[in-house]
Amino acid sequence: MKTRIVAAALMLGVGAIALTGCVNPVEQLINNTVEDAIEGATGVDIDTGDGASVPEGFPSDIPLPSGSPLVALAVDGGYTVTYTLPSVADGEGIIEQLKARYTADSESDFGGMKIWSFTGSDYTVGVTLLEQEDGTAQLLYVVAPITQ
């Protein structure tokens, strides 16, 4: 049951991606309102937009791109973090670093979207790399603790 709650809360972060992007004052107000509503209703710590940062406690052995995330959330030891990258190649470089540290369980290529699944000693890591029309890419991490 706890795994379902963690997974559901992590998926809220995926939905929050749709609420971010180019930020103007109205969008920032909406982002803050959505963050407050999600945090109040679920107890999930979520950050979006310019003020987003990697959640405290995020596993230090998981490689991250430089810069600030677009969306970040934490719940029950699990995390979702999304970055915008200059290119797909930048994301693929991060994936190679992850392959060196975690066991690769699966890899799927759907053209403009690639998905990987990894297992470490304490966490499972799902990573999605989405190519954008403008040549940039979005890199989404879903990290969940391994429960015994």
Phi, psi and omega in degrees: 000317180298322179298321179295320179295315179299313181298318180296317180294321178296324180291335174302324178296323177298316178295330180293338177303322181295340182266001182246180181138220177295128187254124168243173184303321180293315178298320179297319177298316178297315179302314180296320179296316178296315178303311181298319180295315180295314181297318180293321184279330188241343186079008180279133175274113183231139175231138177226158174073207186299333182271004184287145176215160179298131182299145175301136179092356178303134184304126184288344180272000176268117182292138179235151174290163176287160180096183182263147177289158175280319179220140176213137175212156179222140175203131175047042178082001177253159185217149167229129180222133180234135178239151166259129183245156178298330183202165174298322180302323177298318178294320179296327175296320177296318180299319179298321177296319180294321178299330180285342185249335184235161176279124178281121180267321181203160177212130179231139180238115180248034182083258181281001179224127176239142182230134177235152174231131182231155174229133174243191181287331183241342186222153163257147183228123172253133181230132176240132177244116183247121176280132179263159182299330182275006179095346176282179180217155173248134178243117183246126175254138168234113186244127181230139178292147174276121179257140182271000000 
